[in-house]
Amino acid sequence: MASTGTPSSKIPDFPAGADGWAVPAMGLGTSMYRTVTEDIVAASVLSALELGYRHFDTAALYGSERAVGEAVAEATRREIVASRKEVFVTTKVWCSQCHPELVLPSLRESLQ
């Protein structure tokens, strides 16, 4: 079946948090392997946003957080998404960063 550039079906979502946000139940993983560069990740995320994806999974260990953020910003500039609020990005504090003094700095780094 040829792609038309638009999603053929809506990805189901689930309520999360007290404020009633609906988070897409399916997301795109963005782990980077040896041959995958940040440019490839950013292009993939941008293409996924064009197809209707609104949930992306990353981690500091994956090395893809910056590329995901850049792709979401570009999608906003191109008006693929109306605002950053439409996109959900999940990340992880890696087990090596779970010591009490390391958690907040790790989270701040991910948010950048």
URWOBEL-V904917 format. One line per field, one symbol per residue. phi: phi as a letter, one per 20 degrees, with the letter a starting at -180 (. if undefined). psi: psi as a letter, one per 20 degrees, with the letter a starting at -180 (. if undefined). A space follows every 50 residues. Layout:
phi = ???
psi = ???
//
This chain:
phi = .ffencfebfffccfbnfenfdegfdcefcfddgeedgfffgffffffff eofcccdbagffmdgffffffffffffemfcfbfffddcdccefgfdefg fdffffffffff
psi = pqpijqphqppqrqqprijjqopphprpqkpprgiprhgggghgggghhh iiqjpppaqghhjigghgghggghhghikhqhrhiippoqrqoqhijiqh iigghgggghh.
//
